Amino acid sequence: MKVKFFKHKILLDENFFVRSYLPRLNKKFTVKHVLQNPERKGWSDWQIFQFASKNHMVVVTFNVKDFVEFVELSNTTGIVGVSTNLSEDDIDKKLTALFTRSSERALFGKLTIISGET
């Protein structure tokens, strides 16, 4: 069964590179970076998670371990952990593929890992 396209809202964690490094993802989805708004600089992981939950966004981070304990606390956000062993281009491709094939709520309440393995 083919999933109907949904334009996900994505929040890049503070430790993630800026969204301009993800042209494919930016083209298809609403991508924000925590540091886009200076007021968010230095926010705790819990504050980032709460913001994402309130705004129905999926958090993308390299620091999965910092968010694991929050994953099941909300059904209006999810966490996507990305391996630091991937190139920027591979990250862009893999994230775009993940969000493209995911329905509106498919990633909420879950931890999803993007690694170098296929």
N, C-alpha and C positions, 0 to 999 in steps of 0.2 A: 504494500500500500504506500503510495507516494504521500509525503507530508506536504501540506499546504505551506507555502512560504510565509514566514513571519519575520518582521523586521525587529530583531532582538535589540534590547538596550544593554550595552556592555560598559562596565566600569573597570578600567585598568588600574591596578593597585599602584601605590606610590613607587614601588621598586621596579615597576615595569617600564620599558622604554616608551617614548612618546608615541602617540597614535599615528603620526605621519609615517612611521616605519611599517605600518600595516595597511598598505593601500587597498588591497582586496577587501579586507574586513571593513575599512572605512567606507568603501563604495556601497556596500550592501546593507550595512547596519549602523545604528546610532552608537558611536563609540566616544566615550568620555574618559579622561584621565583624572585621577584624584587631584593632581596638582594643577589642573586647569583653573581651579578656583583657589586663590592664595589662602583663603580661610580654611581650606582642608589640609594644608601642609602640616605634617606632624600628627595627623589624626591617628588614633589607635586603630588596630585591626577591628575591634568591636565597633567603633564609630563608623568605619568604612562599611562594615557588614550591615549595620542598622540603616545607613543611608541607602545602600543598594536595595535592601529589603523594602524600605518605604517607597522607593522609586521603581520597583520591579525590574531591577537590573541584575545582570550576572557579573560577578567579580572574576576578573582574570588576574592571576598572580603567579609569581615564581615561588613565593613562600607559602606553599600549601599547608605546611605544618602549623602556621599561625592562624589558619582559618578552620581547620578540621573540627574543632570543638563547637563551632557555630552552625555547621551545615544543616543539621536537622532541626534547628530552632526556628526556621522560617520556611514557609512554602511560597514565598514571593521573591526569593532570590536563590542563587546557586553559586557554587565555586568551581572555577576551572583552573586547575593547576597545570602549569606549563614547565616542561623540562628545560633547564638552562643549556642542555647539550644540543639543542636545535638551533639552526641558523634563523635569522630574522625572516627570511623568505619562507622557510619551512613552517615557522610559527604562523605566519600570515596565511599560508595555504591550509594548514591543519585547522586553525581556528575558524576560517571562513567555511571550510567543509563541515565542521562540527555544527556551527550555528545554522548553516543552510539546511542541513538534514534534520534539525531539531524543531519540534513543534513549539508553540508558545510557552508551554509550561514544562516541557520535557527535562529541562536542566534545573528546575527549581527544587529545592530541598535535597539536592544531591551534590556530591563531589565528583567531578569528572577530571581525569588526568590526560594530558596530551604529552606523549613521549615520542622518542625517535623510532619506536617500533611501529610497524604497520599492522 
